[in-house]
Amino acid sequence: MAESYASPYEYIKKRQSYLASQRGTWEDHWQEILDYVMPRKADITFVRSRGEKRSEKLFDSTAITANTLLAASLQGTLTSPSLPWFSLKLRDKALNENRDVKIWLEDTARRMYDTFSDSNFNTEVHEMYLDLTSIGTGCLFVEEGKGGFAESSIHFNTLHISEFYIAENINGYVDTVYRRYKMNARQAMQEFGEDNIGEKIKEAVEQKPDKEFTFIHAVEPSEDYKRATGKVATKLKYHSCHICEEDKMVVRTGGYNEFPYLVPRWSKATGEMYGRSPSYNALPDIKTINKAVEIGLKAWAKAIDPPLLVTDDGVIGRVRTTPAGITVVRSENAIRPLQIGSNWQITDLKETQLRTAIRQAYYSDQLQLQEGPQMTATEVQVRYELMQRLLGPTLGRFQSEFLNPLIERVFGIMMRAGVLLPPPRQMEKGGQMDVEYVGPLARSQRMEEAQAIDRLYQLAMNIGQIDPSIMDNIDHDEAIRMRAKLLGVPATVMRDPREVMAGRQAQQQMAAQQQAMMAAQQQSQVAKTQAEAANLMGKGETQAVMQQATAEAERQMTE
C-alpha cells in the first residue's frame, strides 16, 4: 500500500478528499439546522461574508434560546468554571487510601484546575457545547502553547464543523481527524518558520502578507500512517502532519502522546460517524413556528393597516392613507376596510404549542429554575436527578468521548512539563489512575448513598433511646469517611485511619497510666494513716484504728 502514494502530501490530500465525500450527505442538514438554531455559525454549504446579516430566515428565536440554555446548563453541571468537577484516584483501593497518595492526587487535581482557569478553556468549551447541542458533533483541539507550558500554558481551540473530517477505530472512538483550514502568509511564516514554508508563501509574505493559503492538519495513529506511506516521523502513538495545498508540500511533521482532538457526539446512529442532536428532532417544529410567525406578522400588518374596498368611480382623485390625508368621495360608503377575518386565538394557541414542543426537545422545562422563591436544597437535588435520568445516555457517551480524554491529555502535558509534584514513593510501582467526576450532576448520582447513611443514623438514634447498645451495629469511622467522600471533603481535612487508631491507643494508654497512679496514691495514703495511728494509740486501739482506716480506704477506692 505504501507504493501507491508518491508522497505524504498525496496520501493526506487523497484521504482528506475521501473523508470529505463521506461527510457530504450531512452538510445540507447542518446548514439547515444552523440557519435556524445558531445562525452565526451557518457557513457550511453557503458561505457568507464576514459581518453579513444571518437572520433573514428567522422570525422566532425559541430554538436559539433553548439551545443556548441547554449548552450553558451542560457546562455549569459538567465542567463548571466555579466549582470542582473532577478528582483523581487510583484503581488500587489499598493504595488509594494512603494519606500521602490522597494529598498528591488532590494537589494534582488542584493544579489542573488552575491550568483550566488560566487558559481559554471555559470560553472555547462553551462553543463546543453549542455545537454539540445544535448539530450533534463538536471538536476541541488541545495543545501545549507555542512557547511551551511555562510561557503559554495549554491552548484550547473549538473547530467549526466545516473544518474537520473524522474516522473511527474498531471500537467506535474517533482516532483520526483531518482539519482543513486557512491561514494568511504572515501567520504561516510565524507558525511554521521561514525554512519550512514553500515558495508561494515566501513570495506572498513579501508582497501580499494577508493572502490566505489552505492547509491540512492530519492526525492519525502512527501505525496507520506508516502502513500507508511506508515510513513514520515519530515514535509517539499518534502521527501529525501539516501540508500546504498551494505549495503541495509538507510543512511540519511530528507526533502526540495523546490524541489532541476531542470529538464528542450527542448521540450516534448505528453505522454513522457524526452525531445527532436534539435539533434534529425539533427541526420540523422549528421550521413550522418560523413560518407561522411569518404568516402571523403579515396578518397582523393587514389587521393594523387593512386593505381597502373602493366603490367604482366613488372616489374623486386618489385615496390618501397617510395621517391627516383627505380623500374626497361621492358617498360615505365609497371606501371601507376589507375584513380578513383572522382568528388570533387559534394562531396564538398553535404558536404556544409549537414553542412548548421545541423547549421540551431541548429539556428547557427541566433545566430552568422555577419562578418565585429560591429553590430548596431538596428541590435542587430532585432537579439534578431528573436531568440525570433524561440525559443519562448522552452523559455516558460524553464522559467517554470528551471528559476522560480531556483529563488524560491535560495531565500528560503537565506531567511532561514538570509542573506536578513528584509522586509519593508508594506510587513507584505505578498503578492505573482513574477520574472521578464530582460536579453537581455527578454528585447527585451518589447522594442517595449519603441520604441512606443519614436515614440509618436517624433510625438508630430513635431506637437507641430504648436500647443504647443498638449503636454498636454501626461502624462510625467508616460511615463518617464515606459521608465525607460523598460530600467532596478535601483529603487534607480527614485524618489517616492509621493515625486515628494510633491516637486512640495513646489515649487508652494514658488513661490506664492515670488510673494506676491514682491507685498508688490511695495505697500510699492508707499506709500513712496506719503509721500515724500506731504512734498515737495503744496496741489494741491501734489495731481497731488500722481496721477502720483500711475499710475507709477500700470504700474510697470502690467509689
Disulfide bonds with the S-S distance in Angstrom:
none
